[in-house]
Amino acid sequence: MSPTQPSTPNTPPVHGSGTEAAIARTLARHPRPAGGDPLRTVDPPKVSLSGMVLNNQDGPQTLSLKKKPDWLRARVPGGEGYTRLKGILDKHKLFTVCEEASCPNMGECWSRGVATIMILGDTCTRACGFCNVKTGRPATLDKDEPRRVAESLRLMYEHARLKHIVITSVNRDELPDGGAGIWAETIIRSREACPGMSIEVLIPDFEGNWGALQMVIDARPHIINHNLETVRRMYPAVRPSAKFDRSVELLRRCKEQGVVAKTGIMVGIGERDEEVLELMDEVQAGTRVGGGTDGCDILTIGQYLQPTRNHLPIDRWVTPEQFVSFKAEGLGRGFKVVESGALVRSSYHADHQADVLTDIQRMREGVPGDRVG
């Protein structure tokens, strides 16, 4: 494949090498044109990275035979808080991303009264190289979802002592507002149903529809998170439907209106350590408002884990020492909170982040009370 003539998802090669056949199988599994053909929504990449999507070998495709290091071990779920929340979820048939994604931190987060839910369905209009959410054309929009979500959260808030919720969603690029209307109503109803609970949202980029983003900002969640996922160079393979600068602009607009801004990345997916530091600098420089020093507030850094053989392979295991170094570098570059570790995910210690940031905001503004929102 020529670096200047990348193949497109609409016309995958089906003959020839095992690599070409493997790519064809991957593209068949992710029907991008149904809702989000990356080559229609972003500038074409300068080089083709399609060959990176699989561990391409002749014969059956399998996951890379890389033994997980000893530091990639999660604690077995348990404890009073975990049992209480799980009981409420089971009794009322409620579902969380924590369970669906088999998150390694589920036990710890539930014990702390933190959970993550997903709205806007389970089908994404994009096909990112790292994500295991199914892709295609989503079902009809469920306009009653905000009410049901708020009621579910009320049950967890009142009976299981839920104190912080992270709400995320698939991309809904087929909708004029990208689902922002549902986002806003869900946040508002959830605040009304659970007045003592902090709300964090992990949102898509809405394809740069800043009016849609404004709907989410106006609903006033406590934290707005939008993950960059990886360094700029890796975008064609990792986030083919996204733009690095557009995501930074989204974070800047949140900061501009006084919202706590958060982002996160994976490491071990092909980036270099110096590129992670460059990303930190770019995010801080791109999100500072009015030439000041106050940029994006929170950064999470975790190890990439390959979901299936059809996803980007693991390039390396990042060591605990390097994660410690990333945290120090992030704090030194202006992030107020940095969570950096092999098992760190977007919602890891999210309640602590909310508490720390509201303390900082309260001290800065001299506002009394338990929480600023």
C-alpha positions in Angstrom: 0.0 0.0 0.0 1.5 3.3 -1.0 1.8 6.0 1.7 0.4 8.5 -0.6 -2.5 6.4 -1.8 -4.3 5.0 1.2 -7.2 2.6 0.7 -10.6 3.7 1.8 -13.1 1.9 3.9 -15.7 1.9 1.1 -13.5 -0.2 -1.2 -11.5 -2.6 0.9 -9.2 -5.0 -0.9 -10.5 -8.6 -0.7 -7.8 -10.5 -2.6 -4.1 -10.9 -2.1 -2.3 -11.0 1.2 -3.7 -12.1 4.6 -3.4 -8.5 5.7 -5.8 -7.3 3.0 -8.3 -10.0 3.8 -8.0 -9.2 7.5 -8.7 -5.5 6.9 -11.7 -6.4 4.8 -13.1 -8.5 7.7 -12.6 -5.6 10.1 -14.3 -3.1 7.8 -17.2 -5.5 7.4 -17.6 -5.7 11.2 -17.6 -1.9 11.5 -20.0 -0.5 8.8 -18.7 3.1 9.0 -20.8 4.5 6.0 -24.0 3.6 7.9 -23.4 6.5 10.3 -19.9 7.8 10.4 -17.6 7.3 7.5 -14.3 8.9 8.8 -13.1 9.8 5.3 -16.2 11.9 4.8 -15.9 13.9 8.0 -12.2 14.6 8.3 -9.3 15.4 6.1 -7.7 12.3 4.6 -4.6 11.1 6.5 -1.2 11.7 4.9 -0.3 8.1 5.3 -2.4 4.9 5.6 -2.3 3.3 9.1 -4.9 0.6 8.2 -2.3 -2.1 8.5 -1.9 -1.3 12.2 -5.5 -2.1 13.1 -4.8 -5.9 13.3 -2.0 -8.1 14.5 -1.6 -9.1 10.9 -0.2 -12.5 10.3 -0.9 -15.3 7.9 -3.5 -17.7 9.3 -6.0 -17.1 12.1 -6.0 -13.7 13.8 -5.3 -13.8 17.5 -4.6 -11.4 20.3 -1.0 -10.5 20.8 0.7 -13.0 23.1 1.9 -10.4 25.6 1.7 -11.5 29.2 0.2 -8.9 31.4 2.8 -7.6 33.9 2.3 -8.0 37.7 1.2 -4.5 38.2 -1.9 -5.0 36.1 -4.0 -6.6 38.9 -7.3 -5.3 40.1 -8.8 -6.0 43.5 -11.7 -8.4 43.8 -15.0 -6.4 44.2 -16.4 -6.4 47.7 -17.2 -4.4 50.8 -20.4 -2.9 52.2 -20.7 0.0 49.7 -20.2 -2.3 46.7 -22.7 -4.9 48.0 -25.3 -2.2 48.7 -25.1 -0.6 45.3 -25.1 -3.9 43.5 -28.2 -4.9 45.3 -30.0 -1.8 44.2 -28.9 -2.4 40.6 -29.9 -6.0 40.6 -33.3 -5.4 42.3 -34.4 -2.7 39.9 -32.6 -4.1 36.8 -30.4 -1.1 36.3 -27.3 -1.2 34.2 -23.9 0.6 34.4 -21.0 0.9 32.0 -18.9 -0.4 34.9 -20.5 -3.9 34.6 -20.9 -3.9 30.8 -17.2 -3.0 30.3 -15.9 -5.2 33.1 -14.0 -2.2 34.5 -11.1 -3.3 36.7 -12.0 -0.5 39.2 -15.6 -1.4 39.6 -15.3 -2.7 43.2 -13.3 0.3 44.4 -15.6 2.9 42.7 -18.8 1.3 43.9 -17.5 1.1 47.4 -16.8 4.9 47.2 -20.3 5.6 45.8 -19.3 6.3 42.2 -20.8 4.7 39.1 -20.9 5.3 35.3 -23.9 5.0 33.0 -24.2 5.4 29.3 -27.1 7.2 27.4 -28.2 7.5 23.8 -28.2 3.8 23.1 -25.4 1.2 22.6 -24.6 1.7 18.9 -22.0 4.3 17.8 -21.8 6.1 14.5 -18.0 6.0 14.6 -15.5 3.2 14.4 -12.5 4.1 16.5 -9.5 1.7 16.5 -9.5 1.1 20.3 -13.2 1.0 21.2 -15.3 -2.1 21.5 -18.7 -0.4 21.3 -20.6 -1.7 18.3 -20.9 0.6 15.3 -23.6 1.2 12.8 -26.9 3.2 12.5 -28.5 3.6 16.0 -32.1 2.9 16.8 -34.7 5.6 17.0 -33.9 8.3 19.6 -35.5 7.5 23.0 -36.9 10.8 24.2 -38.0 9.4 27.5 -34.5 8.3 28.4 -33.7 11.4 30.6 -36.7 10.7 32.9 -35.8 7.1 33.3 -32.1 7.8 33.9 -33.0 10.4 36.6 -35.3 8.0 38.3 -32.6 5.3 38.3 -30.1 7.6 39.7 -32.6 8.7 42.4 -32.9 5.1 43.5 -29.1 4.7 43.7 -28.7 8.1 45.4 -31.4 7.4 48.1 -30.8 3.7 48.8 -27.2 3.0 47.8 -25.6 6.3 48.9 -24.4 7.2 45.4 -22.5 10.5 45.6 -21.0 10.9 42.2 -22.2 9.8 38.8 -20.3 9.8 35.5 -22.6 9.9 32.4 -21.2 9.0 29.0 -22.6 8.2 25.6 -22.0 6.8 22.2 -21.5 9.2 19.2 -24.8 10.0 17.5 -23.5 11.9 14.4 -26.7 11.1 12.5 -28.6 13.5 14.8 -28.6 17.3 14.0 -27.5 18.1 17.5 -25.5 14.9 18.1 -27.8 14.0 21.0 -27.1 17.3 22.9 -30.8 17.8 23.7 -31.0 14.4 25.5 -27.7 15.2 27.2 -29.0 18.5 28.6 -32.3 17.1 29.8 -30.6 14.2 31.4 -28.3 16.4 33.4 -31.0 18.8 34.5 -33.4 16.0 35.6 -30.6 14.2 37.4 -29.6 17.3 39.3 -33.2 17.8 40.4 -33.6 14.1 41.4 -30.3 13.9 43.3 -29.5 17.4 44.7 -26.5 16.2 46.8 -24.9 14.2 44.1 -22.1 15.6 41.8 -22.5 15.0 38.1 -19.7 14.5 35.6 -20.3 14.0 31.9 -18.0 12.4 29.4 -19.2 13.8 26.1 -18.4 13.4 22.4 -17.2 16.3 20.2 -20.6 16.8 18.5 -18.6 17.2 15.2 -17.7 20.7 16.3 -21.3 21.8 16.6 -20.7 24.5 19.3 -24.4 25.2 19.7 -24.9 21.6 20.7 -22.0 21.9 23.2 -23.5 25.0 24.6 -26.7 23.1 25.5 -24.6 20.7 27.6 -22.7 23.6 29.3 -25.9 25.4 30.1 -27.2 22.4 31.9 -24.3 23.0 34.4 -22.8 19.6 35.2 -20.1 19.8 37.8 -17.4 18.4 35.4 -17.3 18.2 31.6 -14.9 15.5 30.4 -13.9 15.0 26.8 -11.1 12.5 26.2 -8.4 13.2 23.7 -7.6 9.5 23.9 -4.1 9.7 22.3 -1.4 12.0 21.0 -1.9 14.0 17.8 0.2 11.7 15.5 -1.9 8.7 16.4 -5.3 10.2 15.5 -5.7 8.6 12.0 -5.5 5.1 13.5 -7.1 5.7 17.0 -9.7 8.4 16.3 -10.2 8.6 12.5 -13.5 10.6 12.8 -12.1 13.1 15.3 -9.7 16.1 15.1 -7.2 16.8 17.8 -7.5 20.6 17.6 -11.3 20.4 17.6 -11.2 18.4 20.9 -8.9 21.0 22.4 -11.2 23.7 21.3 -14.1 22.0 23.0 -12.2 21.9 26.3 -11.3 25.6 25.9 -14.9 26.6 25.4 -15.8 24.7 28.7 -13.1 26.5 30.6 -14.1 29.9 29.1 -17.5 29.5 30.8 -16.2 28.5 34.1 -16.8 24.7 33.9 -14.3 22.3 35.3 -12.7 20.7 32.2 -11.2 17.2 32.1 -9.6 15.0 29.5 -7.9 11.6 29.4 -5.5 9.6 27.3 -4.4 6.0 26.8 -0.7 5.1 26.7 0.9 2.0 25.3 -1.0 2.3 22.0 2.0 3.5 19.9 2.8 6.9 21.3 6.2 8.0 22.6 6.8 9.4 26.1 7.9 12.8 24.7 4.6 13.0 22.7 2.6 12.6 25.9 4.5 15.6 27.4 3.9 17.5 24.2 0.2 16.7 24.5 0.1 18.1 28.0 1.7 21.4 26.8 -0.7 21.6 23.8 -3.8 21.1 26.0 -2.7 23.6 28.6 -1.8 26.2 25.9 -4.9 25.6 24.0 -7.4 25.8 26.9 -6.1 28.9 28.8 -8.6 31.7 28.7 -7.7 35.3 28.1 -4.0 34.7 28.1 -4.0 33.5 31.7 -2.5 30.4 33.3 -5.7 28.5 34.1 -6.1 25.7 31.6 -7.7 22.3 31.5 -8.2 21.1 35.1 -8.0 17.3 35.2 -6.0 14.7 33.2 -6.3 10.9 33.4 -3.7 8.6 32.0 -4.1 4.8 31.8 -2.8 1.7 30.0 -4.4 0.8 26.7 -5.8 -2.8 26.7 -6.7 -4.3 23.4 -10.4 -5.3 23.5 -10.4 -7.8 20.6 -8.1 -9.1 17.8 -9.8 -6.6 15.5 -8.6 -3.6 17.4 -5.3 -1.8 17.6 -2.6 -4.0 19.2 -0.8 -3.1 22.4 2.5 -1.5 21.6 4.0 -1.7 25.1 3.3 -2.0 28.8 4.0 1.3 30.5 5.8 0.9 33.8 4.5 2.1 37.2 7.5 4.4 37.4 6.6 6.0 34.1 3.1 6.6 35.2 4.5 8.3 38.3 6.6 10.5 36.1 3.6 11.4 33.9 1.7 12.5 37.0 4.6 14.8 38.1 5.0 16.2 34.6 1.2 16.9 34.3 1.0 18.7 37.7 4.1 20.7 36.8 2.6 21.8 33.5 -0.6 23.2 35.1 -3.2 20.4 35.5 -4.7 20.7 39.0 -5.4 16.9 39.3 -3.6 14.1 37.5 -4.6 10.4 37.8 -1.9 8.3 36.2 -1.7 4.5 36.5 -2.0 1.3 34.6 -5.7 0.7 35.6 -6.7 4.4 35.6 -9.8 5.0 33.6 -11.9 8.2 33.0 -14.1 7.8 36.1 -11.3 6.5 38.4 -11.4 8.6 41.7 -13.9 10.9 39.9 -15.5 11.8 43.2 -12.2 12.8 44.6 -11.5 15.0 41.6 -14.8 16.7 42.0 -14.1 17.4 45.7 -10.6 18.7 45.0 -11.7 21.0 42.2 -14.6 22.4 44.1 -12.3 23.1 47.0 -9.9 24.9 44.7 -12.8 26.9 43.2 -14.2 27.7 46.6 -10.9 29.0 48.0 -10.3 31.1 44.9 -13.8 32.7 45.0 -14.2 32.7 48.8 -17.5 30.9 48.6 -18.6 29.1 51.8 -20.4 25.7 51.8 -19.8 22.1 51.1 -19.9 22.1 47.3 -19.8 24.6 44.5 -21.7 23.7 41.4 
